[in-house]
Every structure is written in C-alpha cells, then in structure tokens.
Amino acid sequence: MNTQPTPGTERAMLEAATWKIRLNEAPDDETVRAKWAAWRAQNPDHERAWRRMERAWALTGQMVPVTPPHDRPATPRRPAAGRTARARPLRIAAACMLPVAASVLAFATPDLMFRLQADYYTKTGETRTVSLSDGTAVTLAGHSAIAVHYSGRERGVTLLAGEAFFSVVHDAKRGFAVRAGNVTTRDIGTTFDVQMTGPHVTVAVREGIVSVSRQSNPALRLTAGQTWAVDQHTGQAHRGTIDPEDVGSWRSGQMVLDDVRFSDAVAMLGRYYPGTIVTHDLEDDTIPVGGVYDLRHPREALEALCALHGGRLVSLPAGFTLVLADHKTP
C-alpha cells in the first residue's frame, strides 16, 4: 500500500496550511479572504486540502474553522497596541502545528507505519528486549522499530526508526547485518548500538569489531569505544570515540550525549517524552551539546537540555510541546 502523498496533494496541503496561518493573522482582511476564496475555487484538490486542513486544525484545539464572511465591515480593524507582539508565539505555534496536524489527518502516522512493517516495536518511553531465533538479543529504545529478515545466507535486521542495542550470537555460516537507511553494519559476534535520528545514522561499538558502510562506499572497521556517524543526505561522515560503558547507556535510564546536534538531542529525548514534540527554527542549528540526562524524568531532561543550549519550551494543546531556538542577540 502506498502511503506517500503525491506531489500535487502535498503541495495543496502546504498551501492550505499557509492560507490557514494568513487567515488567522488577519481574520478581517477582506483582500486576503478574497484571494483565499479564489484559491479554493481554482482546483478541486485545493478544496479537498482545505477541508482536511480544517478537520486537522480542529484536532489541535487551536481555533474554530474559518467561515465565509457575512456582515463584516470592509475596512480591516487596526490591531490594538501590543497585539502583534502577543500574537507572535501563536503564529509560530500555528506554523509548526499545521504541518503536523495535516500529516496526522492526511497520511498514515509513523506509529501506524512502524506497526505495519515491524516485527518488534516500542511505544514512547518504553524499552524492550527481544530474543531472536538464533539467540541474538536486541534491546529497543523508546519509540523504535525493527524488522527481521533471516535467511539461509544472512541474518538481517532493519532498523525502521529509533535506536537498538544488539548482542549478537556468533554463527560462522551466517553473518549478521543491521540496515538503517542506506547504512549497513555487519559483525561476527559483538555488542553494538545503531541509532537513526532524521537523516543521521550513528553506530557505536561496546565490544568486538563491526564494519560499517554506506551504499557502495568502502567499509570501515570499528572497534570497542569507536563511533561512526553519517548524514545520509550529504554523505558527510564523522568518526569518533566513546567510553565503551556509555554505549547503550539508555538501557539503564540514562542518556549520555557527546557532541550531538541540539535538534538531534531533542529528537532522541523525544522518544521518552509523554506527548508530541514540535520544533521551530532548529534546522540550521549545528551547535553541539552534551551531558547526561535522566530518561525517567523526560520533561526535566528536556528543560535541562534547553537551558544548556538556550532554547525554551512552550506547552500547546492536545499534548504538544513546542521547542524554540531562543538565541540571545549579542
């Protein structure tokens, strides 16, 4: 089953989200409303996208649906003093929430997709250890999923989302491979961790030796205490070191971060956060963060991360939390 939106449908949903924001910012601007009405009448896909957007927006509890004007005055009202400043957080929240709400309504949710494809998965905040048919143990971090593909020649596992720690049983006749996006990790019998956060895949070795490769690139060998991270979009890779005891530390309720992008750190903590995290203005944020965070108290951990980096949290309806980059101007 194809769950991906067509380019036309996706574009119409993004345009509908843009109109929703514009109407929210200027509810009495008749010029904006006229252009919005013309856009809706331009294409049946636009009308369908708008209806989906209305239902999705209602799910977030942000505002009531926009309806055509009746006896509204033609001259827009002048905003009250200070209204623009007070409305800015709402506009930012609207801009972040709309794509999320649209995705929830228009397309299958990630959780549903994981469950359809996965042999094993975990919910947010859940850690689970499973034993595969050969005795290999796999521990899944919160909000993670794997699919198992064992054959006569190879024991294969696909990391669909999140993070997993592998304790592999040696089998001289069948190798063991973990695929995460376009990255493949192979080993003979060892313990290692594979994590996928957005386009970034990270492999860390606790014991033994593994080889890692991306697409047709030559394989690299990693030993205990070594890490390898790659951006699947750009191919930019980084090799580093870590205390072997810290590999898979999340299994005991503590997440050790070292030289991790702030946006990736937020996503990693989000696997244990009770609710949905939405981010804004973090796309180009490459400042690394570190520290040890208690996963048993994810809210406090996220607050500590934001305090360290200079971000802030905004609570939104329906269990959403907005993480904002809040850099200070020198």
Contacts in CASP RR format, 6 or more apart in sequence:
PFRMAT RR
TARGET T0000
AUTHOR 0000-0000-0000
METHOD contacts of the structure
MODEL  1
MNTQPTPGTERAMLEAATWKIRLNEAPDDETVRAKWAAWRAQNPDHERAW
RRMERAWALTGQMVPVTPPHDRPATPRRPAAGRTARARPLRIAAACMLPV
AASVLAFATPDLMFRLQADYYTKTGETRTVSLSDGTAVTLAGHSAIAVHY
SGRERGVTLLAGEAFFSVVHDAKRGFAVRAGNVTTRDIGTTFDVQMTGPH
VTVAVREGIVSVSRQSNPALRLTAGQTWAVDQHTGQAHRGTIDPEDVGSW
RSGQMVLDDVRFSDAVAMLGRYYPGTIVTHDLEDDTIPVGGVYDLRHPRE
ALEALCALHGGRLVSLPAGFTLVLADHKTP
3 107 0 8 1.000
3 108 0 8 1.000
3 113 0 8 1.000
4 107 0 8 1.000
5 13 0 8 1.000
5 106 0 8 1.000
5 107 0 8 1.000
8 45 0 8 1.000
9 45 0 8 1.000
9 49 0 8 1.000
9 106 0 8 1.000
12 43 0 8 1.000
12 45 0 8 1.000
12 46 0 8 1.000
12 48 0 8 1.000
12 49 0 8 1.000
13 49 0 8 1.000
13 52 0 8 1.000
13 53 0 8 1.000
13 102 0 8 1.000
13 106 0 8 1.000
14 99 0 8 1.000
15 39 0 8 1.000
15 46 0 8 1.000
15 49 0 8 1.000
16 46 0 8 1.000
16 49 0 8 1.000
16 50 0 8 1.000
16 52 0 8 1.000
16 53 0 8 1.000
16 102 0 8 1.000
17 53 0 8 1.000
17 98 0 8 1.000
17 99 0 8 1.000
17 102 0 8 1.000
19 36 0 8 1.000
19 39 0 8 1.000
19 50 0 8 1.000
20 53 0 8 1.000
20 57 0 8 1.000
20 66 0 8 1.000
20 94 0 8 1.000
20 98 0 8 1.000
21 91 0 8 1.000
21 94 0 8 1.000
21 95 0 8 1.000
21 98 0 8 1.000
22 32 0 8 1.000
22 36 0 8 1.000
23 32 0 8 1.000
23 33 0 8 1.000
23 36 0 8 1.000
23 66 0 8 1.000
24 63 0 8 1.000
24 66 0 8 1.000
24 90 0 8 1.000
24 91 0 8 1.000
24 94 0 8 1.000
25 87 0 8 1.000
25 91 0 8 1.000
26 32 0 8 1.000
26 76 0 8 1.000
27 66 0 8 1.000
28 72 0 8 1.000
28 73 0 8 1.000
28 76 0 8 1.000
28 77 0 8 1.000
29 76 0 8 1.000
30 69 0 8 1.000
30 72 0 8 1.000
30 74 0 8 1.000
30 76 0 8 1.000
33 68 0 8 1.000
33 69 0 8 1.000
37 68 0 8 1.000
39 46 0 8 1.000
40 46 0 8 1.000
40 47 0 8 1.000
40 50 0 8 1.000
41 47 0 8 1.000
52 102 0 8 1.000
52 105 0 8 1.000
52 106 0 8 1.000
53 98 0 8 1.000
53 101 0 8 1.000
53 102 0 8 1.000
54 65 0 8 1.000
54 66 0 8 1.000
55 105 0 8 1.000
56 98 0 8 1.000
56 101 0 8 1.000
56 102 0 8 1.000
56 104 0 8 1.000
56 105 0 8 1.000
56 106 0 8 1.000
57 63 0 8 1.000
57 65 0 8 1.000
57 98 0 8 1.000
57 101 0 8 1.000
58 64 0 8 1.000
58 65 0 8 1.000
59 101 0 8 1.000
59 104 0 8 1.000
59 105 0 8 1.000
59 318 0 8 1.000
60 97 0 8 1.000
60 100 0 8 1.000
60 101 0 8 1.000
60 316 0 8 1.000
60 317 0 8 1.000
60 318 0 8 1.000
60 320 0 8 1.000
61 317 0 8 1.000
61 318 0 8 1.000
62 93 0 8 1.000
62 94 0 8 1.000
62 97 0 8 1.000
62 317 0 8 1.000
89 314 0 8 1.000
92 280 0 8 1.000
92 322 0 8 1.000
92 324 0 8 1.000
93 314 0 8 1.000
93 316 0 8 1.000
93 322 0 8 1.000
95 280 0 8 1.000
96 278 0 8 1.000
96 279 0 8 1.000
96 280 0 8 1.000
96 322 0 8 1.000
97 278 0 8 1.000
97 316 0 8 1.000
97 320 0 8 1.000
100 276 0 8 1.000
100 278 0 8 1.000
100 320 0 8 1.000
103 109 0 8 1.000
108 116 0 8 1.000
110 161 0 8 1.000
111 123 0 8 1.000
114 121 0 8 1.000
114 145 0 8 1.000
114 160 0 8 1.000
114 161 0 8 1.000
115 121 0 8 1.000
115 145 0 8 1.000
117 145 0 8 1.000
117 147 0 8 1.000
117 160 0 8 1.000
118 145 0 8 1.000
118 146 0 8 1.000
118 147 0 8 1.000
118 160 0 8 1.000
119 146 0 8 1.000
119 147 0 8 1.000
119 148 0 8 1.000
120 128 0 8 1.000
120 130 0 8 1.000
120 138 0 8 1.000
120 140 0 8 1.000
120 145 0 8 1.000
120 146 0 8 1.000
120 148 0 8 1.000
121 140 0 8 1.000
121 144 0 8 1.000
121 145 0 8 1.000
121 146 0 8 1.000
121 160 0 8 1.000
122 128 0 8 1.000
122 140 0 8 1.000
122 141 0 8 1.000
122 142 0 8 1.000
122 143 0 8 1.000
122 144 0 8 1.000
122 145 0 8 1.000
123 142 0 8 1.000
123 143 0 8 1.000
124 142 0 8 1.000
124 143 0 8 1.000
124 270 0 8 1.000
124 271 0 8 1.000
124 272 0 8 1.000
124 273 0 8 1.000
124 274 0 8 1.000
124 275 0 8 1.000
125 142 0 8 1.000
125 143 0 8 1.000
125 271 0 8 1.000
125 272 0 8 1.000
125 273 0 8 1.000
125 274 0 8 1.000
125 295 0 8 1.000
125 298 0 8 1.000
126 140 0 8 1.000
126 142 0 8 1.000
126 143 0 8 1.000
127 139 0 8 1.000
127 140 0 8 1.000
127 141 0 8 1.000
127 142 0 8 1.000
127 250 0 8 1.000
127 251 0 8 1.000
127 253 0 8 1.000
128 139 0 8 1.000
128 140 0 8 1.000
129 137 0 8 1.000
129 138 0 8 1.000
129 139 0 8 1.000
129 140 0 8 1.000
130 137 0 8 1.000
130 138 0 8 1.000
130 140 0 8 1.000
131 137 0 8 1.000
131 138 0 8 1.000
132 138 0 8 1.000
132 148 0 8 1.000
132 150 0 8 1.000
132 155 0 8 1.000
132 157 0 8 1.000
133 150 0 8 1.000
134 150 0 8 1.000
134 155 0 8 1.000
134 169 0 8 1.000
134 171 0 8 1.000
134 174 0 8 1.000
135 169 0 8 1.000
136 155 0 8 1.000
136 166 0 8 1.000
136 167 0 8 1.000
136 168 0 8 1.000
136 169 0 8 1.000
136 176 0 8 1.000
137 166 0 8 1.000
137 167 0 8 1.000
138 146 0 8 1.000
138 157 0 8 1.000
138 164 0 8 1.000
138 165 0 8 1.000
138 166 0 8 1.000
138 167 0 8 1.000
139 164 0 8 1.000
139 165 0 8 1.000
139 248 0 8 1.000
139 251 0 8 1.000
140 146 0 8 1.000
140 162 0 8 1.000
140 163 0 8 1.000
140 164 0 8 1.000
141 162 0 8 1.000
141 163 0 8 1.000
141 164 0 8 1.000
141 165 0 8 1.000
141 195 0 8 1.000
141 250 0 8 1.000
141 271 0 8 1.000
142 162 0 8 1.000
142 163 0 8 1.000
142 271 0 8 1.000
142 272 0 8 1.000
143 161 0 8 1.000
143 162 0 8 1.000
143 270 0 8 1.000
143 271 0 8 1.000
143 272 0 8 1.000
144 159 0 8 1.000
144 160 0 8 1.000
144 161 0 8 1.000
144 162 0 8 1.000
144 163 0 8 1.000
144 164 0 8 1.000
144 271 0 8 1.000
145 159 0 8 1.000
145 160 0 8 1.000
145 161 0 8 1.000
145 162 0 8 1.000
146 157 0 8 1.000
146 158 0 8 1.000
146 159 0 8 1.000
146 160 0 8 1.000
146 164 0 8 1.000
147 157 0 8 1.000
147 158 0 8 1.000
147 160 0 8 1.000
148 156 0 8 1.000
148 157 0 8 1.000
149 156 0 8 1.000
149 157 0 8 1.000
149 158 0 8 1.000
150 156 0 8 1.000
152 174 0 8 1.000
153 174 0 8 1.000
154 174 0 8 1.000
154 175 0 8 1.000
154 176 0 8 1.000
154 177 0 8 1.000
155 171 0 8 1.000
155 174 0 8 1.000
155 175 0 8 1.000
155 176 0 8 1.000
155 177 0 8 1.000
156 176 0 8 1.000
156 177 0 8 1.000
156 178 0 8 1.000
156 179 0 8 1.000
157 164 0 8 1.000
157 166 0 8 1.000
157 176 0 8 1.000
157 177 0 8 1.000
157 178 0 8 1.000
157 179 0 8 1.000
158 178 0 8 1.000
158 179 0 8 1.000
158 180 0 8 1.000
159 178 0 8 1.000
159 179 0 8 1.000
159 180 0 8 1.000
159 181 0 8 1.000
159 194 0 8 1.000
159 196 0 8 1.000
161 196 0 8 1.000
162 195 0 8 1.000
162 196 0 8 1.000
162 197 0 8 1.000
162 271 0 8 1.000
163 193 0 8 1.000
163 194 0 8 1.000
163 195 0 8 1.000
163 196 0 8 1.000
163 250 0 8 1.000
163 268 0 8 1.000
163 271 0 8 1.000
164 178 0 8 1.000
164 193 0 8 1.000
164 194 0 8 1.000
165 191 0 8 1.000
165 192 0 8 1.000
165 193 0 8 1.000
165 206 0 8 1.000
165 247 0 8 1.000
165 248 0 8 1.000
165 251 0 8 1.000
166 176 0 8 1.000
166 178 0 8 1.000
166 187 0 8 1.000
166 191 0 8 1.000
166 192 0 8 1.000
166 193 0 8 1.000
166 194 0 8 1.000
167 191 0 8 1.000
168 176 0 8 1.000
168 187 0 8 1.000
168 188 0 8 1.000
168 189 0 8 1.000
168 190 0 8 1.000
168 191 0 8 1.000
169 189 0 8 1.000
170 188 0 8 1.000
170 189 0 8 1.000
175 186 0 8 1.000
175 187 0 8 1.000
175 188 0 8 1.000
176 186 0 8 1.000
176 187 0 8 1.000
176 188 0 8 1.000
176 189 0 8 1.000
177 184 0 8 1.000
177 185 0 8 1.000
177 186 0 8 1.000
178 184 0 8 1.000
178 185 0 8 1.000
178 186 0 8 1.000
178 194 0 8 1.000
179 185 0 8 1.000
180 194 0 8 1.000
180 195 0 8 1.000
180 196 0 8 1.000
180 201 0 8 1.000
181 196 0 8 1.000
181 201 0 8 1.000
181 232 0 8 1.000
182 214 0 8 1.000
182 215 0 8 1.000
182 232 0 8 1.000
183 201 0 8 1.000
183 203 0 8 1.000
183 212 0 8 1.000
183 213 0 8 1.000
183 214 0 8 1.000
183 230 0 8 1.000
183 232 0 8 1.000
184 212 0 8 1.000
184 213 0 8 1.000
184 214 0 8 1.000
185 192 0 8 1.000
185 194 0 8 1.000
185 203 0 8 1.000
185 210 0 8 1.000
185 211 0 8 1.000
185 212 0 8 1.000
186 210 0 8 1.000
186 211 0 8 1.000
186 212 0 8 1.000
186 213 0 8 1.000
186 219 0 8 1.000
187 208 0 8 1.000
187 209 0 8 1.000
187 210 0 8 1.000
187 211 0 8 1.000
188 209 0 8 1.000
189 208 0 8 1.000
190 205 0 8 1.000
190 206 0 8 1.000
190 207 0 8 1.000
190 208 0 8 1.000
190 209 0 8 1.000
190 210 0 8 1.000
191 205 0 8 1.000
191 206 0 8 1.000
191 207 0 8 1.000
191 208 0 8 1.000
191 247 0 8 1.000
192 203 0 8 1.000
192 204 0 8 1.000
192 205 0 8 1.000
192 206 0 8 1.000
192 207 0 8 1.000
192 208 0 8 1.000
192 210 0 8 1.000
192 222 0 8 1.000
192 247 0 8 1.000
193 202 0 8 1.000
193 203 0 8 1.000
193 204 0 8 1.000
193 205 0 8 1.000
193 206 0 8 1.000
193 247 0 8 1.000
193 248 0 8 1.000
194 201 0 8 1.000
194 202 0 8 1.000
194 203 0 8 1.000
195 201 0 8 1.000
195 202 0 8 1.000
195 203 0 8 1.000
195 204 0 8 1.000
195 268 0 8 1.000
197 264 0 8 1.000
197 267 0 8 1.000
197 268 0 8 1.000
198 264 0 8 1.000
198 267 0 8 1.000
199 231 0 8 1.000
199 232 0 8 1.000
199 233 0 8 1.000
200 229 0 8 1.000
200 230 0 8 1.000
200 231 0 8 1.000
200 232 0 8 1.000
200 261 0 8 1.000
200 264 0 8 1.000
201 229 0 8 1.000
201 230 0 8 1.000
201 232 0 8 1.000
202 227 0 8 1.000
202 228 0 8 1.000
202 229 0 8 1.000
203 210 0 8 1.000
203 212 0 8 1.000
203 222 0 8 1.000
203 227 0 8 1.000
203 228 0 8 1.000
203 229 0 8 1.000
204 225 0 8 1.000
204 226 0 8 1.000
204 227 0 8 1.000
204 242 0 8 1.000
204 247 0 8 1.000
204 248 0 8 1.000
205 222 0 8 1.000
205 223 0 8 1.000
205 224 0 8 1.000
205 225 0 8 1.000
205 226 0 8 1.000
205 227 0 8 1.000
205 244 0 8 1.000
205 247 0 8 1.000
206 224 0 8 1.000
206 225 0 8 1.000
206 244 0 8 1.000
206 245 0 8 1.000
206 247 0 8 1.000
206 248 0 8 1.000
207 224 0 8 1.000
207 244 0 8 1.000
208 223 0 8 1.000
208 224 0 8 1.000
209 221 0 8 1.000
209 222 0 8 1.000
209 223 0 8 1.000
210 221 0 8 1.000
210 222 0 8 1.000
211 219 0 8 1.000
211 220 0 8 1.000
211 221 0 8 1.000
211 222 0 8 1.000
212 219 0 8 1.000
212 220 0 8 1.000
212 222 0 8 1.000
212 228 0 8 1.000
213 219 0 8 1.000
213 220 0 8 1.000
214 230 0 8 1.000
214 232 0 8 1.000
214 235 0 8 1.000
214 237 0 8 1.000
220 228 0 8 1.000
220 239 0 8 1.000
222 228 0 8 1.000
224 244 0 8 1.000
225 241 0 8 1.000
225 242 0 8 1.000
225 243 0 8 1.000
225 244 0 8 1.000
225 247 0 8 1.000
226 239 0 8 1.000
226 240 0 8 1.000
226 241 0 8 1.000
226 242 0 8 1.000
227 239 0 8 1.000
227 240 0 8 1.000
227 241 0 8 1.000
227 242 0 8 1.000
228 237 0 8 1.000
228 238 0 8 1.000
228 239 0 8 1.000
228 240 0 8 1.000
229 237 0 8 1.000
229 238 0 8 1.000
229 240 0 8 1.000
230 236 0 8 1.000
230 237 0 8 1.000
230 238 0 8 1.000
231 237 0 8 1.000
242 258 0 8 1.000
246 256 0 8 1.000
246 258 0 8 1.000
249 255 0 8 1.000
249 256 0 8 1.000
250 295 0 8 1.000
253 294 0 8 1.000
253 295 0 8 1.000
253 296 0 8 1.000
254 292 0 8 1.000
254 293 0 8 1.000
254 294 0 8 1.000
254 295 0 8 1.000
255 268 0 8 1.000
255 269 0 8 1.000
255 292 0 8 1.000
255 293 0 8 1.000
255 295 0 8 1.000
255 301 0 8 1.000
256 291 0 8 1.000
256 292 0 8 1.000
257 265 0 8 1.000
257 268 0 8 1.000
257 289 0 8 1.000
257 290 0 8 1.000
257 291 0 8 1.000
257 292 0 8 1.000
257 293 0 8 1.000
258 290 0 8 1.000
258 291 0 8 1.000
259 288 0 8 1.000
259 290 0 8 1.000
260 268 0 8 1.000
260 288 0 8 1.000
260 289 0 8 1.000
260 290 0 8 1.000
261 285 0 8 1.000
261 286 0 8 1.000
261 287 0 8 1.000
261 288 0 8 1.000
261 289 0 8 1.000
262 282 0 8 1.000
262 285 0 8 1.000
262 287 0 8 1.000
262 288 0 8 1.000
262 289 0 8 1.000
262 305 0 8 1.000
262 309 0 8 1.000
262 325 0 8 1.000
263 279 0 8 1.000
263 282 0 8 1.000
263 283 0 8 1.000
263 285 0 8 1.000
265 289 0 8 1.000
265 290 0 8 1.000
265 305 0 8 1.000
266 277 0 8 1.000
266 279 0 8 1.000
266 282 0 8 1.000
266 302 0 8 1.000
266 305 0 8 1.000
266 323 0 8 1.000
267 277 0 8 1.000
269 293 0 8 1.000
269 295 0 8 1.000
269 298 0 8 1.000
269 301 0 8 1.000
269 302 0 8 1.000
269 305 0 8 1.000
270 277 0 8 1.000
270 298 0 8 1.000
270 302 0 8 1.000
272 295 0 8 1.000
272 298 0 8 1.000
272 301 0 8 1.000
273 298 0 8 1.000
273 299 0 8 1.000
273 302 0 8 1.000
273 321 0 8 1.000
274 298 0 8 1.000
274 299 0 8 1.000
275 319 0 8 1.000
275 320 0 8 1.000
275 321 0 8 1.000
276 318 0 8 1.000
276 319 0 8 1.000
276 320 0 8 1.000
276 321 0 8 1.000
277 302 0 8 1.000
277 320 0 8 1.000
277 321 0 8 1.000
277 322 0 8 1.000
277 323 0 8 1.000
278 316 0 8 1.000
278 320 0 8 1.000
278 321 0 8 1.000
278 322 0 8 1.000
278 323 0 8 1.000
279 322 0 8 1.000
279 323 0 8 1.000
279 324 0 8 1.000
280 322 0 8 1.000
280 323 0 8 1.000
280 324 0 8 1.000
280 325 0 8 1.000
281 324 0 8 1.000
281 325 0 8 1.000
282 323 0 8 1.000
282 325 0 8 1.000
285 325 0 8 1.000
287 309 0 8 1.000
289 305 0 8 1.000
289 308 0 8 1.000
289 309 0 8 1.000
290 308 0 8 1.000
291 308 0 8 1.000
293 301 0 8 1.000
293 304 0 8 1.000
293 305 0 8 1.000
294 300 0 8 1.000
294 301 0 8 1.000
295 301 0 8 1.000
302 313 0 8 1.000
302 321 0 8 1.000
302 323 0 8 1.000
303 313 0 8 1.000
306 312 0 8 1.000
306 313 0 8 1.000
306 323 0 8 1.000
306 326 0 8 1.000
310 325 0 8 1.000
310 326 0 8 1.000
310 327 0 8 1.000
310 328 0 8 1.000
311 323 0 8 1.000
311 324 0 8 1.000
311 325 0 8 1.000
311 326 0 8 1.000
311 327 0 8 1.000
312 323 0 8 1.000
312 324 0 8 1.000
312 326 0 8 1.000
313 321 0 8 1.000
313 322 0 8 1.000
313 323 0 8 1.000
313 324 0 8 1.000
314 321 0 8 1.000
314 322 0 8 1.000
314 323 0 8 1.000
314 324 0 8 1.000
315 321 0 8 1.000
315 322 0 8 1.000
316 322 0 8 1.000
END
